[in-house]
Amino acid sequence: MNKTYKDFINKQLETNTGLQQIYNLLPKLKGKKIVTFCHDDPDGVTSGIIFKRLTDKLEINNHLFFPYTFQLSREEVENIKDIYTPKALFIIDKGTIETYNSFIDLIEHVVVIDHHPKIGNQFDKIIVYNPAIPKYVRTSGSFLVHILASLFDATTPYDDFICLVGMKCDWAVDPLYDDIPEFSQIFFNERVREQYNWLLQKRINLRPTMFDIKNPNQTCLLNQISELFFGVTGGGFQYFYNSYDERLKYIDQPKLCFETFIQEFPLPKINTVDEFIDLLNNKEVVHIIYKYFLNDWDKTENLFDTNTMLVKYYKGIKIFFFFGKDVKLMPMVGSKKLYQLSDNSESVIIMFNSEPNNSIHVSLRGNTNKIHLGHLASSLAEQLNSQLNDKTKISGGGHPFAAECKIKDAAADLMSVLKYTIHFLEQQLNTE
């Protein structure tokens, strides 16, 4: 039995072939160039922060990127190959996707560090560290990178904090209700509870956040700070504020978040998220973005009150649809609204957002294990892609209770998206 975090990470090393391969590879990359692509959401950015701090300590020349699409394309890899000629490519928190297997033709070492259910089956040419294969494990990319960094004794309490934020942002932990999955319990008990207990204490005098869906009358500073990370990064959904304010015109928000938190700084006990922002070297810009985020949140909550409908009640499961146009923060607000709408029933909400350039964002949230939303989103993307020559326009997938499908530049019309969404939804309902 793992009694300490060190025991746990050593057991991971002993039992996971992918982690063994990465652990053996990294020292060989000292003095060499590598390129890392991370998801542009808070978990991806915090993963990138911890990984960059590790590779700096190992004296590896690591160039990080946070592209605005989830699935990494071959074209992106070809571009960085020509510019950087890297010895290795690391893909972190951007899915475990079969097309990545072909990237080995371009770069000598291809490494995937990920916690999403896999898409496809062929991964024999690349290195994959994903504890969710073959059986789903609730965790975050930030925690997987923290495990890797800890194997090299390269973490500090600051890395623990960054990791914790990534976990909270990806719903991998909910300390306010003592909801800590077994996979991360030892880390949480040993590294978090004592040194960051002040972040976890229940507060009733602070604004409820996107994470405070069970009880809007209580929150904690971890939830406040984690919501700030959503606002600053754009949440992985490109909810950016460049057009809102001339001061933000040229700001790349995921990159801003990475640059703000890559350097360790003292973290004293604070009482509000504003006090936390005042500790940052980019505090003026962060304050501006956070204000716009909060304003958008209030507007979108009002939209959900009028644009959400119950479309089916089947075998005890409520199915809600939401339709919007250019709606900001839709997935996060939808998660909160689902909890309110469900009224303690098994429920799913499927959100459709028409976006600029005739793009469509389908976001799915649920609280029932009778519908696997990640499978629904990936099936939808696969079906829509089967009708296209360019497979880079549509991507989809995710977790059992949260998933996304993104259709870019009129690659599919809303009627088709609705038809196949309903088809795959009913397929799962009728299988149950």
N, C-alpha and C positions, 0 to 999 in steps of 0.2 A: 504493500500500500504506500502511495506517495504521501509522505508526512510533511515535506517542505517543498517550496517552489523549485529548489535545485533538484530534488528527487523527481519532481514532475517533469521538468524540462529534459533531464537525463533519460527518463522513460520515453518521452516523445522521440528523442534522438535514437534510442534503442529500437523502437518499434515502427518508425516511419522512414521508409526508404528515401522519399523525396527530401526530407529534412537532413538525412545523413549526407546525401549528395550535395546539397547546398553548403552544409557545414564543411565538407571537404573541398569544395570548389572555391569558396571565398578567399582563403589564404593564398591560393594560387593566382588570384587576380591583383595582388599587391603591385602598385605601380602601373597598372593597365587601365584602359578606358572601358567603362561599361555604360549602358544606357538603361534607365528605369522609367517605365510608364506606369503611373498610378491612376486609379479612379479619381475624378475631380470632386468627389464628395468628402465630407469630413473624415470618414474612416480612411479613405484613400490618402488624403493629405496627411493625417496623423501617422499612417503607415509609412508614408514617404519621409516624414520628419525623422522617425526612429531609424529607418533604414539608411538615410543619408548620414545621420550621426554615427551609425555603426561603420559604414564604409569609409568615412573620414578617419575613424580610429584605426581601421585596417589599412589605411593609405591606398585606397582604391579611388581612381578618378571617375566619379559617378555623376552623370548628367541626368537630371530628373525632369519629367514632363507630365503635365496633367491635362490631356486632351479632353475636349468636350463631348466625347462619345464614350459609351461604356466598352463596347467591343473594339479591341485594337485591330486595325486593318493592316493588310500586307503592304499597302502603299505607305503608311506611316513608318513601318519598319524599313522599307527600302530607302526612304528619305533619310532616316537617321544613319543608316549604314553608309550612305554616300558621304555624309557630313562628318561623322565621328569615327567610322571604322571600329566599332566596339568589339571587344573580345567576348562580351556576354550581354544578353538582353534579359532584363528582369521585368516581369509583368505582375503587378501587385494590385489585388482587389479589383481586377477587371474581368472576372469570370474565368472558369476553366473550360475553355472552348476548343473544340477539335481543330479548328482552322489554325490555331497556334502551333500545332504539330508541324506544319509545313514551314514555319519560320526558320527551322534549323538549316534550311537550304541557303539562308542569307547570313546567319550569324552562328558562330561555332557553338556557343552555349545559350540555350533558351530556358529560362526558369520562370515558373508560375507559382506565386504564393497567393492563395485564394481560399475563401470560405464558402463560396456559392456552390449549389449543386451543379454537377458537370453538365455540359451540353455536348453530346457526342461520346464516342468511346475510344478513339484512336489517339493515344498520348505517348506512344512508345519511343519517340525520338527526343522528347524534351523532359526536363525535370519538373515534377509537380509536387508541391507540398500543400495538401488540402485535406484536413482532417474530416471534412464532410463527405469524403469518398471512402468506403461505399455507403456509409450510413450518415444521415444528416447530423451535424453537430452545430449547435447555436454558439457562434463566436464572432469575432471580428478580424479584419485584416491586421489592425493595429496590434492585437494580441499575438497573432502568429509571428509578426516581425519582432515583437518584444521577446517571444520565446527564442527566436534565432539570435537576437542580440545578447540575450542572457547567457546563451551557450558560450559566448566569447567574453563573458563578464564585462560587457560594454554598456550596461544600463546604469542610470542614476535615478534618484527619486523624481527628477524632472521627466525622464522617459516613462516612469510609472504613471505620472500625471497625464502626459500626452496619450499614452495607451488607454487610460481610463476614459478620457474624453471620446476617443475613437469608439470604444466599446459602447458607451452610452449613446452616442450619435447613431450607431447602427442597431440600437435596441438589443444589444447582446447582454446587457445587465439592466436591472432596475433596482438599485439599492434602497430606494425609498420604501419599497415593499419587500425587501429582502429576497428578491428574485434574482439569484445568481446561479447560472447553470453549473453543473458539476465540473465541466471542462475548465472553467476559470475560477473555481472556488478557492483553490490553494493560493493562486496569485492574489485574489481579492483579500483573503484573510491575512496573508502575510505582508503584502506590499501596500494595501490601500486602507484597510480599516483603521489602523493606528495613525499613520502619518497624514491621511487625508480625511479623517473622521469629520472634521469641521465642514467639509464639502457635502457630506451625506446627511447632516442633521436636518430634520423636518423644520420647515419655516412656514409661517402663515402670514407673514407680513410682506411677501414678495409677489410680483405678478406671476400668475400661472403660465407655464410654458407649453410648448407642443408635446412635451413628455408627460405632462400632468393630466392625463386623460381619465385616470381612475378617480381622482379627487381633486377638483380644481381649487380647493381651499388650502392645499398644502403643496409645497415644492421643496427644493433644496438648491444649494449653490451649484452643485454639479449639473443639474438640469438647466440652470440659468446660463452657465458657461457653455454647455454643449449646444444650446439653442443659438448662442452667439456664433459658434463655429458654423452652424447651418447658414446663418445669415451672411457671414463673411465669405464662405466658399461658394455660395449659390446652391448648396444642398445636393450637388450632383445633377441638378436639373436645369442648370444655367439660369437661375433666377438672379440675373445681374442688374446692376443699377447704373451702368455707364450712361444711359440716356436720361437718367433722372437729374443728373447734377454735373455741371461742367468740371467740377473737381474730381469726378470719378470717370471722366471720359476715357482715359487710357489705362484704367486699372484692370488688371487680370486678377479676378477675385481669388481663385484657388491658389495662384502663385503668391498673392498678397498674404494669404493665410500661412502658407509654407514659410515665406520669408519672415513673417512676424514671429513665428514660434520655433524656428530652427535653432536659434541661439538660446541656451539656457539662461533663465533669469530668476531671481529670488521670488518665491511665491508666499508672501506672508498671509496670515489669516485675514480674510476680508469679509464684508457683510453684504455687498451688492455686486451685481455684474458691472455696474459703472465703475466701482472701485477697481475691479479686475482690468477693465479696459484702460484705466489710467496708468496701469503698470506697463503698458505696451509701448514699443518704440513707434508704432504707427497709429497711436491712439486717436488722432484727429480723424483720419480716414475711416477707421473702424467704427467710431461713434456715428459718423454720417451714414455708413452702410446699415448699421444696426437700427437706426431710427427709421430708415426707409423699410427695412424688413418688418418692423413692428406695425407700421402703417398698412403695409400690404396684407399682413396677417389679419388685421381687423376687417379689412374690406372683403377678403376671401371668406372669412367665417360668415359674413352676412350673405354672400352668394350661395353658400351651401344650404342656408336655411330656406332658400327659395327654389334652388335648381336641383334638388335631390328628390328622387322618387323611389318608392318600393315597387319593383317591377315583377317580383315573383316571391312566393312563400312556398317552399318545397321541402318536404320531409323535415320540417322543423327549422329550415335555414332561410333567413331573410336575405334577399338579393336586392341591393340598392344600385341604381344608376345615377350618376351625376354628369351633366353636360355643361360645358363652359367654353368661352372663347377668350384666349389670351389671359387666362387665370393664373395669377402668381401663387406659388407655394401650395399648389393643389394637392400633391400627395401627402404632405405633412398635415395640412388642415383636414384632409379627408380621413386620416388615421384617427384624429381626435373626434371628428364627427361620427365616425363609425361606432365608437364606444358609446356615444350618447344615443344614437339611433337604434342600436342593437337591443337596448333595454334588457341586458343580461341574456339575450338569445344568441344562438349561433348565427353569424351574419357575415356578409361580404358586400363591399362597395366597389363598384367598377366605375372609374372616372374617365371621361373623354374630354380632352381639351384641344380645341382647334387653335393652332399656333401660327405665327407668321410663315409666309411662303408655302401655305397649304400643308404644313406639317401637322401631325396628330400625335398627341401623347396619351397613351392609355396607361392608367395607374390603377393597381389592384391592391386592396387591403382586406384582410379577413381575420376572424378569430376562431375558425373551425378547421379541424384537420380532415374534414370530409371533402375539401376542395384544395388542391395544391396549386396555388396561384402562380408559382414559378413555372410549373409545367404548362399552365394555361397560357402564360405570356410567351413562353418559348415556342409552343405549338402555333400560336397566332402568328408570330414572326416567321416561323418556318413556312407556314402555309402562304402568307403574303409574299415572301421572298421567292417561292417556287414559281411565281408568275413574272419574275424580273430577271433581267440579265445582270444588272448591277446589284449585288447582294449587300452593298455597304449602306444602303439607304434605310434598312429596317433591322432593328435588333430588339430582342426581348428575352426576358428570363428573370430569375430572382429566387426568393425563398418561399417556403410553403405559405407564409402569411403576408408576404409583401413582395410585389413584383412590378415590373414596368415593361412596356413595349413602346418604342419610339419609331415613328414613321416620318421620314424626312422628305421635304420637297415634293409633295404630291405623289409619292411613290405608291400610295394606295388611297382610295376614296373612303369617306366615312361609312358609306353603305356597306362596302366590303368588310371594313373593320368591324362594324357592328354584327354583320352576318356571321363571320367566323368566330367572333368572341362568344356569341350566343351558342354557336355550334359546339365549341370546345367546352363551354361551361355546362351545357346540358349533357354532353358526353360524360363528364366527370360525375354529375349528379345522378345520372342513370346507372353508372357503374357502381356507385356506393350501395 
